[in-house]
Amino acid sequence: MAESARDASYRLLLYRDAVVAGHLRDDPECTQARRAFREARQKLMTAMRSSLATR
């Protein structure tokens, strides 16, 4: 789960960097960064739910 959390955090930073660089929501750079973050966040949420379900 820690690896998923690190990956989601890193992907969020990349998304933030794309926005700070001036890329708009529909720009390919921003779209790719946003999608990568959402995927990483979903993996983290799945890992967290799985961890809670085993208790």
N, C-alpha and C positions, 0 to 999 in steps of 0.2 A: 504494500500500500504506500510505503514511503517513496518508492520510485515513481509511482503514479502521481503522487502529490508534487514531487519535484518537477516532473514533466509538465503537469498542468500549470504550475507556477512559471516555468520557463516559457511555455507557449503563451501565457498571458503577457509576459514581458515582451515577447516578439510582436504580439498584437498591439500592445501599447506603443511600441517603437514605430510600427507602421502608421498608426494614427498621428503620433507626434511628428513624423516625417512629412505629414501633410496629405497622406493618402486618404481619399474619401471612401465611404462605405462600399461603393460599387467598383472601386479600383481593384484589379486582380491581386495586387500585393496585400491589400487589406482583407479582401475576401478569403484568400488562402490562409492568412494568419488567423483570422476569426474562426474559420472552419477547423484548423488544426487545434486551436484552443478548445473549441467545443468538443471535439473528439477526445482530447486528453481529459477534459473535465468529466465527460461521460464515463470514461474508463475509471477515473478516480471514484466517481459516485457508485459505480457498479462494485468496485473493490470494497468500498466502505459498507455498502449494503450487505455484501457477502460476509464481511467480517462480523457484522452485527447479527446476521442470521445464524451464525454458528455458535452463538453464545446461549 
